[in-house]
Amino acid sequence: MERERRDIVSGEVMPEHRLIRFVADPGSHVVPDVAGKLPGRGLWVEATAAAVSKAVEKKLFSRAAKQPVVATADLATRTEMALLQRMTGDLGLARRSGALVMGFDNVQRALDAPVPPKVLIEASDGAADGKRKLYAAAYRQHLGCVVLECLTSAELGLALGRENVIHAAIQPGGLADRLVFDAERLAGFRSQNPASNPGTD
């Protein structure tokens, strides 16, 4: 069962996939801890740019930490970049491990494989027609794939060492789970929907 934490901005208790953990570094500067592994007391904020910016503006990090800490105005941007780096790093790991395929034809074939992918990744700026065809294929087979659309083709290309990557798919496993988790959080800093599920009725 996923753990829950209290958002220092709203006071609402939320599951961790809706939150970002922050800590104060040795110099008392607030830094995003998107992996949740840095030492120190966790300061949890809803995973949206608006919530992080409000926490900075209202000096809520100092209140929650019960001591003066420095949270700079660019904290929301730095948090988005940290999430992006984590996701692109995991995509690279998935490619090198053989758990990821890319390209429309390869993804379409993967959907027919004995062990179909768990996650479909579609560039947020990709053409709608190809996406619709893959969504329809996953839906017809009731695969229950999660579709992530929070990365651009340039970001996918950089992560995967190719130009103009629009379609990719990842086999079930820990990397797939972590990408879904992080995509939900990254979407709070972007306008795209984080994920959808075309494979169920």
Rosetta blueprint (number, residue, H / E / L):
1 M L
2 E L
3 R L
4 E E
5 R E
6 R E
7 D L
8 I L
9 V L
10 S L
11 G L
12 E L
13 V E
14 M E
15 P E
16 E H
17 H H
18 R H
19 L E
20 I E
21 R E
22 F E
23 V E
24 A E
25 D L
26 P L
27 G L
28 S L
29 H E
30 V E
31 V E
32 P E
33 D L
34 V L
35 A L
36 G L
37 K L
38 L L
39 P L
40 G L
41 R L
42 G L
43 L E
44 W E
45 V E
46 E E
47 A L
48 T L
49 A H
50 A H
51 A H
52 V H
53 S H
54 K H
55 A H
56 V H
57 E H
58 K L
59 K L
60 L H
61 F H
62 S H
63 R H
64 A H
65 A H
66 K L
67 Q L
68 P L
69 V L
70 V E
71 A L
72 T L
73 A L
74 D L
75 L H
76 A H
77 T H
78 R H
79 T H
80 E H
81 M H
82 A H
83 L H
84 L H
85 Q H
86 R H
87 M H
88 T H
89 G H
90 D H
91 L H
92 G H
93 L H
94 A H
95 R H
96 R H
97 S H
98 G L
99 A L
100 L E
101 V E
102 M E
103 G L
104 F H
105 D H
106 N H
107 V H
108 Q H
109 R H
110 A H
111 L H
112 D L
113 A L
114 P L
115 V L
116 P L
117 P L
118 K L
119 V E
120 L E
121 I E
122 E E
123 A L
124 S L
125 D L
126 G L
127 A L
128 A H
129 D H
130 G H
131 K H
132 R H
133 K H
134 L H
135 Y H
136 A H
137 A H
138 A H
139 Y H
140 R H
141 Q L
142 H L
143 L L
144 G L
145 C L
146 V E
147 V E
148 L E
149 E L
150 C L
151 L L
152 T L
153 S H
154 A H
155 E H
156 L H
157 G H
158 L H
159 A H
160 L H
161 G L
162 R L
163 E L
164 N L
165 V L
166 I L
167 H E
168 A E
169 A E
170 I E
171 Q L
172 P L
173 G L
174 G H
175 L H
176 A H
177 D H
178 R H
179 L H
180 V H
181 F H
182 D H
183 A H
184 E H
185 R H
186 L H
187 A H
188 G L
189 F L
190 R L
191 S L
192 Q L
193 N L
194 P L
195 A E
196 S E
197 N L
198 P L
199 G L
200 T L
201 D L
